[in-house]
Amino acid sequence: MTRDLVSAGTAKGNLSNEELVARITVLKKEMNALILAHYYTVPEVQQVADIVGDSLALARAAEKNCADVIVFAGVYFMAETAKLLNPGKLVLMPDSHAGCPLADSCPPAEFRKFKELHPEALVITYINSTAEIKALSDITCTSSNAEQIIRQIPKEQPIIFAPDKNLGGYLSRTLKREMFLWQGCCYVHDAFTEPYILQACREHPEAELIAHPECREEVLRHADFIGSTQALLQHTVSSSAESFIVATEPGILYEMKKRSPQKTFIPAPKDRENPHSLCTQMKQNTLLKLYHCMLNRSPEITVPEALQSAALKPIRRMLDMSA
C-alpha cells in the first residue's frame, strides 16, 4: 500500500477502527516500528500494540529492540525515557500533550533546593518524573522494582524519594526505612478514599480489594493485596478469588478480563458522581492519533543533549539493579 493510498480519506477523520488497524499494520511494517502501550490506554490502542505493559516492562522493551522507530502510547515521561534509551532512534507519541501531573508536580528548581536540605541523601526518583528530575537523581525506580532497589541500599544511607508521597510512604512503612519524601501524588490513585472503598467492600463482600501503592495509606490498610500494575494483574490470575475490587486506573481491567474472563472485576469507586478514577492523559492516546503520528512521523520526542547523559544514568542503574 503506497503512502498516498494510506493517507487517502484521513482528512475527514472518517476511518473505522478496522481501517485504522489495517493502515497502522502497513505503516508499522514499512517503518520497522515497535508500538508500545501502557495498560491504562484505551482498549483499541492496546489491541494494536506490539507490547502492552507497565512502566518497567515498557522501559525494558524500549531498551532491547531491533526497531528503527518506537511509537509510545502512554504519557510524556514514558516516551522521553524511551528516547533516552534510544538516542539514535525516532521516537513518536500519538499526543505529545499527554503529560503526567505527578511528574509536573516536581519542578527542577524546587527539587534542587529540596536536595540541598539533605545533602547526604541518595536520590531515588519514581520513573513518573521528567528528564530534568532524573538528571538530578541517583537511581530511577518503578512501582514494580522500588522495593527490590531500596533493599540493595545500605540501611544507614539516607534516601530522598520523589515525587510520589503515597508510594514513598508505603515503601517507608514496608521496608522500615525513614525517607525524605517529596509531597507529590498521582491524582488518579490519591482520589480513592476510605469511605467509598469501605462502601464498595460492603457492597461486594466476596471480592478481594487489591490496590496500587500510589493509593493513600487509609485505602491501603484495607487492601487484601498491594502491588504495582503488573503485580495486580498477575495476582488476579493466580488468586483463587473470583471477584476483585481494583483500586487503580481502570484501563488495566481490559487485560484482567482478557486473562481471566470467568472472573469479575469492579473498578474501585472514586466518588458518587464519578465512580471511575481515570487518567485522562492516558486516554488522550487514540487509535486515530496513533495512526496520524505514524503517518506524519510526528510528534517526535526529543531530549536536550545537555540532559541526555545525566538523565540516562539513573535509568541504567535501575535496569541493572532490577535485572
C-alpha positions in Angstrom: 0.0 0.0 0.0 1.5 3.3 -1.0 1.7 6.4 1.2 -0.9 8.1 -1.0 -3.3 5.3 -0.5 -2.6 5.1 3.2 -3.3 8.8 3.6 -6.4 8.9 1.5 -9.6 9.7 3.3 -7.9 10.7 6.6 -8.5 14.4 6.3 -12.1 14.0 7.3 -11.2 11.5 10.1 -13.9 9.1 8.9 -11.9 5.9 9.1 -13.3 3.0 11.1 -11.3 1.3 13.7 -10.8 -1.7 11.4 -9.4 0.5 8.7 -7.1 2.3 11.1 -5.8 -1.0 12.4 -5.1 -2.2 8.8 -3.3 1.0 8.0 -1.3 1.1 11.2 -0.2 -2.5 10.4 1.0 -1.4 7.0 2.9 1.6 8.4 4.4 -0.5 11.1 6.0 -2.9 8.6 7.1 -0.1 6.3 8.7 1.9 9.2 10.1 -1.1 11.1 8.2 0.4 14.0 7.6 -1.0 17.5 4.4 0.1 19.2 4.4 0.2 23.0 1.3 0.9 25.0 0.6 1.2 28.7 -2.2 -0.8 30.4 -4.0 2.5 31.1 -4.6 3.4 27.5 -7.9 2.6 25.7 -8.5 -1.0 24.7 -8.3 -0.4 20.9 -4.8 1.1 21.3 -3.7 -1.9 23.5 -5.1 -4.2 20.8 -2.8 -2.8 18.1 0.3 -2.6 20.3 3.3 -5.0 20.0 3.9 -4.8 23.7 1.4 -3.7 26.4 2.9 -3.3 29.9 3.6 -1.3 33.0 6.4 1.3 33.2 9.2 -1.2 34.0 8.2 -3.7 31.2 7.9 -0.9 28.7 11.3 0.6 29.7 12.9 -2.9 29.2 11.1 -3.2 25.8 12.4 0.2 24.8 15.9 -0.8 25.8 16.0 -4.0 23.9 14.5 -4.0 20.4 15.5 -4.0 16.8 13.0 -1.4 15.6 14.0 1.7 13.7 11.1 3.6 15.1 9.4 3.5 18.6 5.8 4.6 18.9 4.9 5.1 22.5 1.3 5.3 23.5 1.5 6.5 27.1 2.3 9.7 28.8 5.2 12.0 28.1 7.8 10.8 30.6 7.5 7.3 29.2 8.2 8.3 25.6 11.0 10.5 27.0 12.5 7.5 28.8 12.4 5.5 25.5 14.2 8.3 23.8 16.9 8.4 26.5 17.4 4.7 26.0 17.4 5.1 22.2 19.0 8.4 21.3 19.6 7.4 17.7 16.1 6.2 17.0 13.0 8.1 16.0 10.6 8.1 19.0 7.0 9.1 18.3 4.0 9.7 20.6 0.3 9.9 19.5 -0.3 13.0 21.6 2.7 14.9 23.0 0.3 16.8 25.3 -0.4 13.7 27.2 1.6 14.7 30.3 1.7 13.4 33.8 0.6 15.8 36.6 2.6 13.8 39.1 5.8 14.4 37.1 4.9 18.1 36.7 4.4 18.4 40.5 8.2 18.3 40.9 9.7 21.4 39.4 13.5 21.1 38.9 14.4 24.4 40.7 12.4 23.5 43.8 13.7 19.9 43.8 17.3 21.2 43.7 16.5 23.2 46.9 14.9 20.1 48.5 18.1 18.1 47.7 20.2 20.9 49.3 18.3 20.4 52.6 19.5 16.7 52.6 23.0 16.7 51.1 23.8 13.3 52.5 20.8 11.6 50.9 20.8 9.2 47.9 18.1 10.4 45.5 15.7 7.7 44.2 13.1 9.0 41.9 10.0 7.3 40.5 10.0 6.9 36.8 7.0 9.2 36.7 9.3 12.1 36.5 10.8 14.4 33.9 14.2 14.1 32.4 15.3 17.2 34.3 14.4 15.4 37.6 16.0 12.2 36.5 19.2 14.1 35.8 19.2 15.2 39.5 18.8 11.7 40.7 21.0 8.7 41.6 18.5 5.9 40.8 15.2 5.7 39.0 12.6 3.1 40.0 9.1 1.9 39.2 6.4 0.6 41.5 7.4 -2.9 40.3 11.0 -2.7 41.3 11.2 0.0 44.0 11.3 -2.5 46.9 13.9 -4.6 45.2 16.1 -1.5 44.6 15.8 0.0 48.1 16.6 -3.3 49.7 20.0 -3.1 48.0 20.8 0.3 49.6 22.6 0.1 53.0 20.2 0.9 55.8 22.4 3.7 57.2 22.1 5.5 53.9 19.6 8.3 54.0 17.2 8.4 51.0 15.2 11.1 49.2 12.2 9.6 47.4 10.3 11.6 44.9 7.8 12.6 43.6 5.0 10.4 44.9 4.5 10.7 48.7 2.0 7.8 48.8 4.3 5.3 47.1 7.2 6.7 49.2 5.2 6.3 52.4 4.2 2.8 51.5 7.9 1.8 50.9 9.0 3.5 54.1 6.5 1.6 56.1 7.0 -1.7 54.4 10.8 -1.6 54.5 11.0 0.3 57.8 13.2 2.9 56.2 13.0 6.6 57.0 12.9 8.6 53.8 12.7 12.3 52.9 9.5 12.4 50.8 8.7 14.9 48.1 5.0 15.8 48.6 3.6 14.9 45.2 0.9 12.4 44.3 -0.9 10.7 41.4 -4.3 12.3 41.2 -5.8 9.0 39.9 -4.8 6.9 42.9 -5.0 9.7 45.5 -8.7 10.1 44.6 -9.6 6.8 46.3 -10.8 7.5 49.8 -11.6 5.2 52.8 -15.4 5.9 52.9 -16.0 4.9 49.3 -13.6 2.0 49.4 -15.4 0.6 52.5 -18.7 1.1 50.9 -17.6 -0.9 47.9 -16.3 -3.7 50.2 -19.7 -3.8 51.9 -21.5 -4.0 48.6 -19.2 -6.8 47.3 -18.2 -8.8 50.4 -17.0 -11.7 48.3 -14.5 -9.5 46.4 -10.8 -9.1 47.2 -9.7 -5.4 47.5 -6.5 -5.0 45.5 -4.7 -1.7 45.4 -1.8 0.1 43.8 0.8 1.5 46.4 0.2 5.0 45.0 -3.1 5.0 46.9 -3.5 6.7 50.2 -2.5 4.8 53.4 -6.1 4.9 54.6 -7.0 2.8 51.5 -4.0 0.5 51.6 -4.7 -0.6 55.1 -7.9 -2.3 53.9 -6.4 -4.0 50.9 -6.1 -7.8 50.6 -3.2 -7.3 48.1 -1.0 -4.3 47.3 1.1 -4.2 44.2 2.3 -2.5 41.0 0.1 -2.5 38.0 1.8 -5.7 36.7 1.7 -7.3 40.2 -2.1 -6.6 40.5 -2.6 -8.2 37.1 -0.6 -11.3 38.0 -2.4 -11.6 41.3 -5.9 -11.7 39.7 -4.7 -14.6 37.6 -3.2 -16.6 40.4 -5.7 -15.8 43.2 -8.5 -18.3 44.0 -10.8 -15.3 44.4 -13.5 -14.9 41.7 -14.0 -11.2 42.1 -11.9 -8.2 42.7 -12.3 -4.5 43.6 -9.5 -2.9 41.7 -8.1 0.4 43.2 -6.0 1.6 40.3 -6.7 3.2 36.9 -9.5 1.1 35.3 -7.7 0.7 32.0 -6.0 -2.4 33.5 -9.4 -4.1 33.7 -9.3 -4.8 29.9 -6.2 -7.0 30.3 -7.5 -8.5 33.6 -10.7 -9.6 31.8 -8.8 -10.9 28.9 -6.6 -13.1 31.1 -9.4 -14.2 33.4 -12.7 -14.0 31.6 -14.5 -16.1 34.2 -13.7 -13.6 37.0 -15.4 -10.3 37.9 -13.6 -7.0 38.1 -15.1 -4.0 39.9 -13.4 -0.6 39.5 -12.9 1.0 42.9 -15.2 4.0 43.2 -13.8 7.5 43.2 -17.0 9.2 44.5 -20.7 9.0 44.0 -20.7 11.3 40.9 -17.6 9.9 39.3 -17.3 6.2 40.0 -14.2 5.7 37.9 -10.8 7.4 38.6 -9.5 7.9 35.1 -6.1 9.1 33.9 -7.4 11.5 31.3 -3.9 11.9 29.9 -3.5 8.2 29.1 -6.9 8.4 27.3 -5.6 11.1 25.0 -3.9 8.3 23.1 -6.5 7.3 20.5 -6.2 4.9 17.5 -6.6 7.8 15.1 -3.9 9.8 16.8 -1.7 6.7 16.7 -2.2 6.4 13.0 -1.6 10.0 12.3 1.6 10.1 14.3 3.0 7.2 12.3 1.8 8.6 9.0 3.3 12.0 9.6 6.2 10.8 11.8 5.2 13.4 14.4 5.0 14.4 17.2 8.6 13.4 17.7 10.0 13.1 21.2 13.4 14.7 21.8 15.6 15.3 24.9 18.1 18.2 25.0 21.6 16.9 24.5 22.8 18.6 27.7 20.4 16.4 29.7 20.8 13.1 28.0 23.8 11.6 29.8 22.7 12.7 33.3 19.1 11.6 32.9 20.1 8.2 31.4 22.4 7.3 34.2 19.8 6.6 36.9 17.6 4.7 34.4 20.6 2.4 33.5 21.2 2.0 37.2 17.6 0.9 37.7 17.7 -1.6 34.9 21.0 -3.0 36.3 19.6 -3.3 39.8 16.4 -5.0 38.8 17.8 -7.4 36.2 
